[in-house]
Amino acid sequence: MNDILITKSLHKSYKKLNALKGLSISVKQGQIYGLLGPNGSGKTTTLGILLGVIKADGGSFSWFGKGQRDENRSNIGALLETPNFYPYLNAIDNLKIVAAIKSLDNTSQRIEKVLKRVDLWKRKDATFKTYSLGMKQRLAIASAILADPDVLVLDEPTNGLDPQGIAEIRSLILDIAAEGKTIIIASHILDEIEKMCTHVAILKDGELIREATLDEIMIQDKVLCIGSDNIEELKLTIEEIPELKFLKDLAPNILVSVDGEISNAMVNKMLAEKGVYLNTLMLHKKNLESTFLEIINK
Ligand SMILES: Nc1ncnc2c1ncn2[C@@H]1O[C@H](COP(=O)(O)OP(=O)(O)OP(=O)(O)O)[C@@H](O)[C@H]1O
């Protein structure tokens, strides 16, 4: 598969704060690549550098194997902030301005195509200020794909949307990816990454903790939901067993991670040998949240 993006040891400091401490990632054609991390982990800084809005202090990156010159970005559509269009203009007129700024040809056909793509064609004549937040976000995606770029970069694309708006954006992104586009999404919403991405990079404090396919991340360990009559005693006992790692409370039980090779009976035995008897032991649905907590807690 062709390389779309390679970053090598990107560094960025804001005065004394090291926002990025040597980030190296690679994105290949066709991937839906999630940059996942808690608030402040450096996702927006990374995207800003890659899109030429922020200057890195060190390291390098290359788009399409052609280096980091500004021209290489003409093939990238981006949505970095809350959409900002002219409130008193309708969707078509707003997109005409975008087309003029980008010097695009066949403006009318392009605009019709992208507005249909994001399901706003029926509302094409309404002014931007009358749009719901979800519609504004869809118009922003229409704008980002107006030049028909091969790559789409999205920062927190569902921020602030209600569940229906989130579902619409998610399905739109998946449809766009199905056309063969490469998509890079920054998000702190695990569920979003889990439902959309094929690959994920987990960031913490400006460092890459893990980069893998979503499947690899999900099958690494198993997560058990366990409980006993005395949950505090159970938590203390877990600290004495290196094979078990506490993940989080799931009242009245707790979630722990354990190497996939260790059977549930073995877990029960290890705890019983330390005088703790479980009243609950079941496999918890493996999801990215457990893995994410596990990885960033290390
Ligand atoms: N312009 C700036 N000046 C000073 N510090 C900044 C600036 N921009 C970001 N930071 C700091 O750099 C760190 C990384 O921020 P960044 O916005 O890249 O993280 P993020 O993962 O995108 O977080 P969020 O999800 O909250 O947007 C944070 O500690 C943030 O406070």
Residues whose N, C-alpha, C, O or C-beta is under 5 A from the ligand:
A	BS01	LIG	Y14 A19 P38 N39 G40 S41 G42 K43 T44 T45 T46 H188
